[in-house]
Amino acid sequence: MYPDALAMLGTSNGYKPCPRELKTQKAYDFYRTRYLLVWTFGFGVFFTSIGILVWAIFSTLEHDSPFHDRGNHPYRAAILYTVSAICFVFFVLMRLGPAQLRSRAGSGLLFGIAGNPNSFAPASVQDVQKASRELRMRGERADIVGGAWSNVLRCESSSSVCIHTRRMVGRNRDAGKYVWFAGTQLMDVQKELAKEGKQIINMPSYGSVTVGAWIATQGHGMTGASTSYGRVAAKARVLDLLTGIETDDGQQALLEKFGVSRKASSQYIILWVSLDDSAMLGPNTTLVRSHRLLSTTADAEWLLSKDARMAVVFVGNTKALAARWLPAKGVNVNKGGALFDTWLTVFAVTGWGSLIGDPSTAQKTETVQKAAMLFHTYLYPSFIYFYLLFGVVNFEAYTTDVPVTPATLLSLTQTLKSVHAAHGGRSEVRVQGKLLYVDGFAWSRAGQRATFAALFAIGVKRCALHPGKYEVLSEDVSCSGVEIVAPRDVK
């Protein structure tokens, strides 16, 4: 029998018992409410423009009416066409890249479209230095905004003073061979690398992630047991906004600056990232993806193969599906086809779905580039709208408290299944060297608590939270028996 994560809550573990009553209000409801209001208006304007356009077309056509002789309404049609065009243009302005980014960062309707005059959007390092000097003269601090994906996941607005890195894009060939400015999206980096037969295997699943934010939040992707390096195996040029001093930082220095606290890391901005000599950069080789249900120690041992370049376990309410990618040897295979891949994606995103056939018979040959992008999710306004509307939160915890063994992995996945059966949601389990990651999607605070109780049940006492994802309330973590520590302290 596996420990019941639900029974672990509020036990005598040295922590305060969980309050029995949970407030219905979620942690950051203001962000959620504002975004929903802004885009309800935006989508309403779009559909209004379509409706008015249909009315205008009908007014243009000759037709019979009980109120007048056969004919049309050219003047009314002209007014309707104009109003429809204005509504459509307004919606297009909301859909422009910079406006979407500002909206994700928490701006309202006006500042989302026009931008905030107190913020900065530097296009060069010199512009960043100038903005830094101005902020010091004003005695203000600015929030650093890359792709604003972390604002969505944290359900948290940036301050009224921001430094947007969206214009600091492209390669910095003066600084090295594989160096990109901080505002470059990882998708664009991957496309450039593919031309040279290279890829980053630590690819996050969310779109809009910039290379600077990827380093600042210690992104990791779907790495497998063959990955032995730490979370930040890259170098970066970093500017201290309070002193104006620039430094070239490696792995440990980056963790010291960005792995202590959100407040401490706000003092710094990454200018560019270097992948020269990085363990995260490798050849765009061909891999074979295979799957099986994880229900025995042998299944967990299969997933933890030392040859696995990538590996992940998707845990739903009744099943735990393991997938791994090994170097391809020989003939290409494509067993399972598009139907299985569709089911796999649905299960990975929702944790729902009945099994289509035996997953162990499904195999597919694909490149590292394709494998890293298998579950990529673009943060379109419509996706964010329903994500926030249903109150889903995505948080991630990681630890080195327990050894990464088949027995540990099996116990954790079995316990997480009981959590999702009781509270819904789903989770992903990954490993990277000694690090054990649990990436959770929860529908309620009770589900968040039970996820940490599942970690406590396998022996976890301390863990860190992914800085770019939802910040679970401290009382919901501590009452389950787990202590939250800074990312820097997970070694």
C-alpha positions as CSV (number, residue, x, y, z in Angstrom):
1,M,0.0,0.0,0.0
2,Y,1.2,3.5,-0.8
3,P,0.8,6.4,1.7
4,D,-2.5,8.3,1.4
5,A,-1.5,11.9,0.7
6,L,-4.8,13.1,1.9
7,A,-4.4,11.5,5.3
8,M,-1.0,13.1,5.7
9,L,-2.5,16.6,5.9
10,G,-2.6,18.1,9.4
11,T,-0.7,15.2,11.1
12,S,1.7,15.7,13.9
13,N,4.7,16.5,11.7
14,G,5.8,19.7,13.5
15,Y,3.8,22.0,11.3
16,K,0.5,23.8,11.9
17,P,-2.6,21.7,10.9
18,C,-4.3,22.8,7.7
19,P,-7.3,25.0,8.4
20,R,-10.4,23.0,7.7
21,E,-12.2,25.8,5.8
22,L,-10.7,27.1,2.6
23,K,-11.5,30.6,1.3
24,T,-13.1,30.5,-2.1
25,Q,-11.0,33.5,-3.1
26,K,-7.8,32.5,-4.8
27,A,-4.4,34.0,-4.2
28,Y,-4.2,36.5,-7.0
29,D,-7.8,37.1,-8.0
30,F,-7.2,40.8,-9.1
31,Y,-5.0,39.7,-12.0
32,R,-7.4,37.0,-13.0
33,T,-10.4,39.4,-12.9
34,R,-8.8,42.2,-14.8
35,Y,-7.5,39.9,-17.6
36,L,-10.9,38.3,-18.0
37,L,-12.7,41.7,-18.1
38,V,-10.3,43.1,-20.6
39,W,-10.5,40.2,-23.0
40,T,-14.3,39.7,-22.5
41,F,-14.5,43.2,-23.8
42,G,-12.0,42.4,-26.6
43,F,-13.8,39.3,-27.8
44,G,-17.1,41.1,-27.4
45,V,-15.8,43.9,-29.7
46,F,-14.7,41.3,-32.3
47,F,-18.0,39.4,-32.4
48,T,-19.8,42.8,-32.4
49,S,-17.8,43.8,-35.5
50,I,-18.8,40.5,-37.2
51,G,-22.5,41.0,-36.3
52,I,-22.5,44.7,-37.5
53,L,-20.7,43.6,-40.7
54,V,-23.5,41.1,-41.5
55,W,-26.1,43.8,-40.8
56,A,-24.2,46.2,-43.1
57,I,-24.1,43.6,-45.9
58,F,-27.8,42.9,-45.5
59,S,-28.5,46.7,-45.6
60,T,-26.5,46.9,-48.9
61,L,-28.6,44.2,-50.7
62,E,-32.0,45.0,-52.1
63,H,-34.7,43.3,-50.1
64,D,-38.4,43.4,-49.4
65,S,-39.7,44.9,-46.2
66,P,-43.1,45.5,-44.6
67,F,-41.8,49.0,-43.8
68,H,-40.7,50.2,-47.3
69,D,-40.7,49.4,-50.9
70,R,-38.1,46.9,-52.3
71,G,-34.7,48.5,-52.1
72,N,-31.6,48.9,-49.8
73,H,-30.1,51.3,-47.2
74,P,-26.9,52.7,-48.6
75,Y,-26.4,55.4,-45.9
76,R,-27.1,53.0,-43.0
77,A,-24.8,50.5,-44.6
78,A,-22.0,53.1,-44.8
79,I,-22.3,53.9,-41.1
80,L,-22.4,50.2,-40.2
81,Y,-19.4,49.4,-42.3
82,T,-17.5,52.2,-40.6
83,V,-18.5,51.0,-37.1
84,S,-17.6,47.4,-37.9
85,A,-14.2,48.5,-39.2
86,I,-13.5,50.6,-36.0
87,C,-14.4,47.6,-33.8
88,F,-12.3,45.3,-35.9
89,V,-9.3,47.6,-35.9
90,F,-9.6,48.0,-32.1
91,F,-9.5,44.2,-31.7
92,V,-6.5,44.0,-34.0
93,L,-4.7,46.5,-31.9
94,M,-5.4,44.4,-28.8
95,R,-4.0,41.3,-30.7
96,L,-0.7,43.0,-31.7
97,G,2.4,41.3,-30.2
98,P,3.4,44.2,-27.8
99,A,-0.2,44.7,-26.7
100,Q,-0.7,41.0,-25.9
101,L,2.6,41.0,-24.0
102,R,1.5,44.1,-21.9
103,S,-1.8,42.4,-21.3
104,R,-0.2,39.3,-20.1
105,A,2.0,41.4,-17.8
106,G,-1.2,42.8,-16.2
107,S,-1.9,46.0,-18.0
108,G,-5.5,47.2,-18.4
109,L,-7.2,48.0,-21.7
110,L,-5.6,51.5,-22.3
111,F,-2.0,50.8,-21.2
112,G,-2.3,47.4,-22.8
113,I,-2.7,48.9,-26.3
114,A,-0.8,52.2,-25.9
115,G,1.8,51.2,-23.3
116,N,2.7,52.8,-20.0
117,P,4.8,56.0,-20.3
118,N,6.6,55.2,-17.1
119,S,8.0,51.9,-18.6
120,F,10.9,51.2,-20.9
121,A,11.4,49.0,-24.0
122,P,15.1,49.2,-24.7
123,A,16.4,48.0,-28.0
124,S,20.1,47.8,-27.0
125,V,22.4,47.3,-24.0
126,Q,23.0,51.1,-24.1
127,D,19.3,51.7,-23.8
128,V,19.1,49.4,-20.8
129,Q,22.0,51.2,-19.1
130,K,20.3,54.6,-19.8
131,A,17.0,53.3,-18.3
132,S,19.0,51.9,-15.3
133,R,20.5,55.4,-14.7
134,E,17.1,57.1,-14.9
135,L,15.6,54.6,-12.5
136,R,18.4,55.3,-10.0
137,M,17.9,59.0,-10.3
138,R,14.1,58.6,-9.7
139,G,14.7,56.2,-6.8
140,E,12.5,53.5,-8.4
141,R,12.8,49.8,-9.1
142,A,11.4,48.3,-12.3
143,D,10.0,44.8,-12.9
144,I,11.7,43.0,-15.7
145,V,9.3,41.6,-18.4
146,G,10.4,39.2,-21.0
147,G,7.5,37.2,-22.6
148,A,5.3,37.8,-19.5
149,W,4.5,34.0,-19.4
150,S,5.4,34.0,-15.7
151,N,2.8,36.7,-15.0
152,V,0.2,34.4,-16.4
153,L,1.3,31.4,-14.4
154,R,1.8,33.4,-11.2
155,C,-1.5,35.3,-11.9
156,E,0.4,38.4,-10.9
157,S,0.6,41.9,-12.5
158,S,3.9,43.6,-13.0
159,S,4.4,47.1,-11.4
160,S,3.6,50.3,-13.3
161,V,7.3,50.7,-14.0
162,C,8.7,47.9,-16.2
163,I,11.7,47.2,-18.4
164,H,10.5,45.2,-21.4
165,T,13.1,43.2,-23.2
166,R,11.0,42.4,-26.2
167,R,13.1,44.6,-28.5
168,M,16.5,43.2,-27.3
169,V,16.5,40.3,-29.7
170,G,18.9,38.4,-32.0
171,R,22.4,37.0,-31.8
172,N,25.2,38.9,-30.2
173,R,28.0,37.6,-32.4
174,D,30.5,40.1,-30.8
175,A,30.2,38.2,-27.5
176,G,30.5,34.6,-28.8
177,K,29.3,32.0,-31.3
178,Y,26.1,30.9,-29.5
179,V,25.1,34.1,-27.7
180,W,21.6,35.7,-27.8
181,F,20.2,38.9,-26.4
182,A,17.9,38.4,-23.4
183,G,14.6,39.2,-25.1
184,T,15.0,36.6,-27.9
185,Q,12.4,33.9,-27.6
186,L,13.6,30.4,-27.2
187,M,11.6,29.3,-30.2
188,D,13.7,31.6,-32.3
189,V,16.9,30.4,-30.7
190,Q,15.9,26.8,-31.6
191,K,15.2,27.7,-35.2
192,E,18.6,29.4,-35.5
193,L,20.4,26.4,-33.9
194,A,18.6,23.9,-36.1
195,K,20.2,25.5,-39.1
196,E,23.6,24.5,-37.6
197,G,22.5,21.1,-36.5
198,K,22.2,22.1,-32.8
199,Q,19.4,22.2,-30.3
200,I,18.7,23.0,-26.6
201,I,17.2,19.9,-24.9
202,N,16.0,21.9,-21.9
203,M,13.1,23.5,-23.8
204,P,10.1,24.7,-21.7
205,S,6.7,23.8,-22.9
206,Y,5.2,27.4,-22.8
207,G,5.6,29.7,-25.7
208,S,6.8,33.3,-25.3
209,V,9.6,32.3,-22.9
210,T,12.7,34.4,-23.6
211,V,16.2,33.2,-23.2
212,G,16.8,35.7,-20.4
213,A,13.8,34.5,-18.4
214,W,14.7,30.9,-19.1
215,I,18.0,31.5,-17.3
216,A,16.6,33.8,-14.5
217,T,13.9,31.2,-13.6
218,Q,16.2,28.1,-14.0
219,G,14.2,26.4,-16.7
220,H,14.8,22.8,-17.3
221,G,12.5,21.2,-19.9
222,M,12.0,17.4,-20.2
223,T,15.5,16.2,-19.4
224,G,16.2,12.5,-18.8
225,A,18.5,10.5,-16.5
226,S,21.4,11.0,-18.8
227,T,21.4,14.7,-17.8
228,S,23.8,15.2,-14.9
229,Y,24.3,19.0,-15.0
230,G,22.5,21.5,-12.8
231,R,19.6,23.8,-13.6
232,V,21.6,26.7,-15.1
233,A,24.3,25.3,-17.4
234,A,24.9,28.6,-19.2
235,K,26.6,32.0,-18.8
236,A,25.1,35.4,-18.9
237,R,26.0,39.1,-18.9
238,V,24.1,40.6,-15.9
239,L,23.5,44.3,-15.1
240,D,23.0,45.3,-11.5
241,L,20.3,48.0,-11.7
242,L,21.2,49.5,-8.4
243,T,24.9,50.0,-9.0
244,G,25.1,49.9,-12.8
245,I,27.9,47.3,-12.7
246,E,27.9,44.6,-15.3
247,T,29.3,41.1,-14.7
248,D,29.8,37.9,-16.7
249,D,28.2,35.2,-14.5
250,G,28.4,31.4,-14.6
251,Q,26.1,28.8,-13.0
252,Q,26.8,29.5,-9.3
253,A,26.8,33.3,-9.6
254,L,23.4,33.1,-11.5
255,L,21.9,31.0,-8.7
256,E,23.2,33.5,-6.1
257,K,21.5,36.4,-7.9
258,F,18.3,34.8,-9.2
259,G,17.9,31.8,-6.8
260,V,17.4,33.6,-3.5
261,S,14.1,35.5,-3.7
262,R,11.9,37.4,-6.1
263,K,12.8,40.6,-4.3
264,A,16.6,40.0,-4.5
265,S,16.5,39.0,-8.2
266,S,14.6,42.2,-9.2
267,Q,17.9,44.0,-8.6
268,Y,19.3,42.4,-11.8
269,I,18.6,42.2,-15.5
270,I,20.1,39.7,-17.9
271,L,21.5,41.4,-21.0
272,W,22.5,38.4,-23.0
273,V,23.0,34.6,-22.6
274,S,25.9,32.5,-23.8
275,L,25.5,28.9,-24.7
276,D,29.2,28.5,-25.7
277,D,30.5,25.4,-24.1
278,S,27.1,24.8,-22.4
279,A,26.1,21.2,-21.6
280,M,22.5,22.1,-22.5
281,L,23.5,22.6,-26.1
282,G,23.8,19.4,-28.2
283,P,23.4,18.0,-31.7
284,N,20.0,17.8,-33.2
285,T,20.1,14.0,-33.3
286,T,17.4,11.5,-34.0
287,L,15.6,9.9,-31.0
288,V,13.1,7.2,-30.5
289,R,10.1,8.0,-28.3
290,S,8.5,5.1,-26.5
291,H,5.8,4.8,-23.8
292,R,4.4,2.5,-21.1
293,L,2.0,2.8,-18.2
294,L,4.0,3.2,-15.0
295,S,2.6,0.7,-12.5
296,T,5.6,-1.4,-11.3
297,T,9.2,-0.8,-10.2
298,A,10.3,-2.3,-13.5
299,D,8.4,0.4,-15.3
300,A,10.1,3.1,-13.3
301,E,13.5,1.5,-13.9
302,W,12.7,1.5,-17.6
303,L,12.0,5.3,-17.5
304,L,15.2,6.0,-15.5
305,S,17.5,4.4,-18.1
306,K,20.9,6.1,-18.1
307,D,20.6,6.4,-21.9
308,A,17.4,8.5,-21.8
309,R,18.0,11.9,-23.3
310,M,14.5,13.0,-22.3
311,A,11.9,11.5,-19.9
312,V,8.7,12.4,-18.2
313,V,5.7,10.8,-16.4
314,F,2.3,12.3,-16.9
315,V,0.0,11.5,-13.9
316,G,-3.7,11.6,-14.1
317,N,-6.5,10.4,-11.8
318,T,-6.3,6.8,-12.9
319,K,-3.1,6.4,-14.9
320,A,0.5,7.3,-14.9
321,L,2.0,7.3,-18.5
322,A,5.8,7.3,-18.8
323,A,7.6,8.5,-22.0
324,R,11.3,8.4,-22.7
325,W,13.5,9.3,-25.7
326,L,16.6,7.2,-26.4
327,P,19.1,7.7,-29.2
328,A,17.8,6.2,-32.4
329,K,19.6,3.1,-33.8
330,G,18.7,1.9,-37.2
331,V,15.3,2.2,-39.1
332,N,12.8,5.0,-38.5
333,V,9.6,3.9,-36.7
334,N,6.1,5.4,-36.5
335,K,3.9,3.1,-34.5
336,G,0.7,4.5,-33.0
337,G,0.3,7.3,-35.5
338,A,-1.5,10.6,-35.1
339,L,-4.4,9.1,-33.1
340,F,-2.1,8.0,-30.3
341,D,-0.2,11.4,-30.3
342,T,-3.6,13.2,-30.1
343,W,-4.6,11.1,-27.1
344,L,-1.1,11.6,-25.5
345,T,-1.4,15.3,-25.8
346,V,-4.9,15.4,-24.3
347,F,-3.7,13.2,-21.4
348,A,-0.6,15.3,-20.9
349,V,-2.6,18.5,-20.8
350,T,-5.7,17.4,-18.8
351,G,-4.9,14.0,-17.1
352,W,-8.1,12.8,-18.7
353,G,-8.8,10.2,-21.4
354,S,-9.3,6.5,-21.8
355,L,-6.3,4.6,-23.1
356,I,-6.3,3.9,-26.9
357,G,-4.6,0.6,-27.2
358,D,-1.4,-0.4,-25.4
359,P,1.0,2.5,-25.1
360,S,4.0,0.2,-25.1
361,T,3.3,-0.6,-28.8
362,A,3.5,3.1,-29.8
363,Q,6.9,4.3,-30.9
364,K,8.1,7.2,-33.0
365,T,11.4,8.5,-34.4
366,E,11.8,12.2,-34.1
367,T,14.6,14.8,-33.8
368,V,15.5,16.5,-30.6
369,Q,13.9,19.7,-32.0
370,K,10.6,17.9,-32.5
371,A,10.7,16.0,-29.2
372,A,11.4,19.1,-27.2
373,M,8.4,20.8,-28.8
374,L,5.9,17.9,-28.5
375,F,3.8,19.5,-25.8
376,H,4.5,23.1,-26.6
377,T,1.7,25.5,-25.7
378,Y,1.3,29.0,-27.1
379,L,-0.1,31.6,-24.7
380,Y,-2.8,32.9,-27.0
381,P,-5.4,35.2,-25.4
382,S,-8.1,32.5,-25.8
383,F,-5.9,29.9,-24.0
384,I,-5.1,32.3,-21.2
385,Y,-8.8,33.3,-21.0
386,F,-10.1,29.8,-20.3
387,Y,-7.0,28.9,-18.2
388,L,-7.9,31.8,-15.8
389,L,-11.7,31.4,-16.2
390,F,-11.5,27.8,-14.8
391,G,-9.1,28.9,-12.0
392,V,-6.4,26.4,-13.0
393,V,-2.9,27.1,-11.4
394,N,0.4,25.6,-12.6
395,F,3.1,25.3,-9.9
396,E,6.3,23.3,-9.8
397,A,8.3,22.0,-6.8
398,Y,11.7,20.4,-6.9
399,T,13.9,18.7,-4.3
400,T,17.0,16.6,-3.7
401,D,15.7,15.3,-0.4
402,V,15.1,11.8,-1.7
403,P,17.2,9.5,-3.9
404,V,15.9,9.3,-7.5
405,T,15.3,5.6,-7.6
406,P,12.6,3.4,-9.3
407,A,11.0,2.8,-5.9
408,T,10.8,6.6,-5.1
409,L,9.3,7.3,-8.6
410,L,6.7,4.6,-8.3
411,S,5.6,5.6,-4.8
412,L,5.3,9.2,-5.8
413,T,3.3,8.6,-9.0
414,Q,0.9,6.2,-7.2
415,T,0.3,8.7,-4.4
416,L,-0.2,11.6,-6.9
417,K,-2.9,9.5,-8.7
418,S,-4.9,9.4,-5.4
419,V,-4.5,13.2,-5.2
420,H,-5.9,13.7,-8.7
421,A,-8.7,11.2,-8.2
422,A,-9.8,13.2,-5.2
423,H,-9.1,16.8,-6.4
424,G,-8.8,16.6,-10.2
425,G,-5.9,18.2,-12.0
426,R,-2.8,16.4,-13.1
427,S,1.0,16.5,-12.7
428,E,4.2,15.7,-14.4
429,V,7.3,14.1,-12.8
430,R,10.8,14.6,-14.2
431,V,14.3,14.0,-13.1
432,Q,17.6,15.9,-13.7
433,G,20.6,14.5,-12.0
434,K,19.7,14.4,-8.3
435,L,16.8,16.8,-8.8
436,L,13.2,15.5,-8.6
437,Y,10.6,17.8,-10.2
438,V,6.8,17.7,-9.7
439,D,5.0,20.0,-12.1
440,G,1.4,20.3,-10.8
441,F,-1.9,21.6,-12.4
442,A,-4.5,22.1,-9.6
443,W,-8.1,23.2,-9.6
444,S,-8.2,24.1,-5.9
445,R,-6.1,25.0,-2.9
446,A,-7.0,21.6,-1.5
447,G,-5.4,20.0,-4.5
448,Q,-2.2,22.1,-4.0
449,R,-2.0,21.0,-0.4
450,A,-2.4,17.3,-1.3
451,T,0.3,17.5,-3.9
452,F,2.8,18.7,-1.2
453,A,1.5,16.0,1.1
454,A,2.3,13.5,-1.6
455,L,5.9,14.8,-1.5
456,F,6.0,14.6,2.3
457,A,4.7,11.0,2.0
458,I,7.9,9.9,0.1
459,G,10.2,11.6,2.6
460,V,10.5,15.1,1.2
461,K,11.1,17.7,3.9
462,R,12.4,20.7,1.9
463,C,11.7,21.8,-1.6
464,A,11.9,24.9,-3.8
465,L,9.3,26.4,-6.1
466,H,9.9,27.3,-9.7
467,P,10.3,31.1,-9.6
468,G,8.4,31.6,-12.9
469,K,5.3,29.6,-11.9
470,Y,2.4,29.9,-9.4
471,E,3.5,30.7,-5.9
472,V,1.6,28.4,-3.6
473,L,0.6,30.0,-0.4
474,S,3.1,29.2,2.3
475,E,0.4,27.9,4.8
476,D,-0.8,25.4,2.1
477,V,2.7,24.0,1.9
478,S,3.8,24.0,5.5
479,C,0.6,22.3,6.8
480,S,1.5,19.3,4.6
481,G,4.9,19.0,6.3
482,V,7.1,20.4,3.7
483,E,9.3,23.5,4.1
484,I,9.8,25.9,1.1
485,V,13.4,27.0,0.7
486,A,15.1,29.2,-1.9
487,P,16.1,27.6,-5.2
488,R,19.7,28.3,-4.4
489,D,19.5,26.1,-1.3
490,V,18.4,23.0,-3.3
491,K,21.7,21.3,-4.0
